Each structure stands twice: as structure tokens, then as C-alpha cells.
Amino acid sequence: MSAVVLLLAILVGVLALLVIGLLRSHAEILRALHDAGISLDPDREHDHDHSGGRGGGRAGRAERSPSGTPTFTSDIAPTIRTTDGVPEPAGSTGRRAVDIAGITPNGGTRTVSIAPSDQATLLAFLTTGCATCADFWGAFAEGVELPADTRLVVVTQGPETESPADVAAMAAPHVLTIQSTDAWDDYGVPVAPYFALVDGRRGVVVGEGAASSWDRVRTLLDRALADAGYGAGQVRRRDLLLGKARTERVDRDLARAGLSPGDPRLFHEPVVPDEDAEPGDQEQPRP
């Protein structure tokens, strides 16, 4: 029986020491918070002046959030500094442009330099699976109008997401197409199709957004290029409408009309006016 009493006495003593230690730690924490100008009393708010060291002044004050959690606010505005050689954060004109490195439809590797450059770059982020993207793939193959000093680069996700064979089948031969998942991450692409216009002279994105038609993209282009100081009204026809691409387009239009290359209906004998013909008479073909 005496052994049990002795054991209980020892346990009580150990618990007492633990409680004393916790109370002392709590008191030290409260003292440190008070010295730092933070009050945990919900009914009192005190601003404390601390002049320790150089540049004394009001350090801050404690406030309570709606949930009752103490928060510390400071009257000194935070500053962002970078070390030598590291670019400053991009301004309000847009995110910084990043060069694009990836795989081309023919299996090669390529890096597209976006800036610095004397021209603007329109980045078209497309996939091979969405119907709206298919409309843009077709439009780029047939040819689209771009403002002067503006180039088009199509960017899909990498081979781990997009089949290189599918990309090669949809890519227009005259449009630079790159597979790069990193580019989607660098430009923060949320959906597809998505477009970003980069000012090559400043190296920043001056316009970006989702679009469902080329007309909406042109509206984005014209407004963003005008704001960026590029010449307005200078429009050039891409050479996509020349050569093989144009011939194939004409053949498709003729096939839809029921005409094949070499169809006799495509060729007519020259017609000359008959000097003796009365008004309303049919003109006769040249003999």
C-alpha cells in the first residue's frame, strides 16, 4: 500500500513540474509578443513605437480576422528586390515572353526565339481533339490575314499528351508548329484554343485570351498591336494562299460543284460580237 502511495506522489510531482514548465513557456511567449507590438487581448489594440536600431517608427499592430485569429499588419509597404542579373517582375503591360523549345511535326527539335525581335508573334495554343481547334487548323491551312510584322506560331502540348502523328496531319506546311508542354505552362494557358500576342521589342505579352473564331482573334490583334505602337492598317496576305495550298483549295471547291480538273465545261470558245446582229440576238462563237 505504501508503494502505491509513493508512486502516486511521484506522478503528481512530475505533472506539477510539467504544468509549471508550460505556464512559464506561455508567459515567455506572451512577453515576446508584447515586446513585438502584438496584443492578443480582443478588447484592446495598442500601437507600440520601437526605436531599436536605426530608422525607428511604428512597427505594426495586431488585428483580428473575422474568424478571431490574430493577424499582424504593418504600416511599412513591402518591397520586392531581385539580385543582380535577375530581371525585375513584369509590369502591368503583361507577362514576360519566354522562348519556345519543342518538337516539330517532322520529328526534329527547334527553339523559337520570341524576343528580342522587331516583329510581333501570335502564339496559337491548339489541341488536336477539340472541334473549335479543328476550325483554326483548317483556317491556317487555307490561309489567314495577319497584320504586317506579325508571325504565327502554333503550339500544342508535348508528345506525352498529343500524338505527333495527329499534329503532323493537322499542321499546315507553311505555319511553324511546335509541340511543347513547357510553353503551355510558361504562358499560363487555361483552355484551348487560346492565343497570346507577344511584343517582340519589349518581350512582353500585350494581348491574350480565348477565341472561337478568327474574326475574334483579329479584333484582339488589331487592338493589342495598336496599343503596342505597331503600324495600323498594314495587312498582308500570307503566302499560304499561293502555290500548292491555293491549288488544292480550288480543286476542293470544283469537286463540291461537281467539276473535275479538265472538265470541258471549264473551257469555253471565245465569243465575238456580230456587227449585223439585232439587239437581243445571241452572239455566235468564232468559227
SULWOGI-V827519 format. One line per field, one symbol per residue. phi: phi as a letter, one per 40 degrees, with the letter a starting at -180 (. if undefined). psi: psi as a letter, one per 20 degrees, with the letter a starting at -180 (. if undefined). A space follows every 10 residues. Layout:
phi = ???
psi = ???
This chain:
phi = .ccccccccc cccccccccc cccccccccc ccccccgbbc cccbbbcbcb bcgcgcicci acbbcdcgcc bbbbccccbb bbcdgbccdc cccicccbcb babcdcgcba bcccacacbc bccbcbbcbc ccccccdccc cchbcbcdgb bbbcbbcccc bbcdcccccc cccbbcbbba cdcccccfcc abcabbbbcc cbgbcbaaic abaccccccc ccccccccgc ccgcbbcccc cbgccccccc cccccccgbb dgcdccbbcc bbccccccdg cccbccc
psi = ghhgggghgg ghgghggggg gghggghhgg gghghijppj oiippppppp jpaqlrapga qprprhijpp qpqqiopqqp qqrpipqqqq aiirqqqpqp pbprhjirqq poohqqqiqq popoorrjhq hhhhgggggh hhpqpqqqkp qpppprrrhi gpphggghhh pphjppppoo hhhhghjloh rqqqqpppoh hikqpipqrq qiqhhhghgg gggghghijq pqiopqpqjh jrcgggghgg hgghhhjjpq pjphiipqqq pqqohjqqpi qqqqqp.
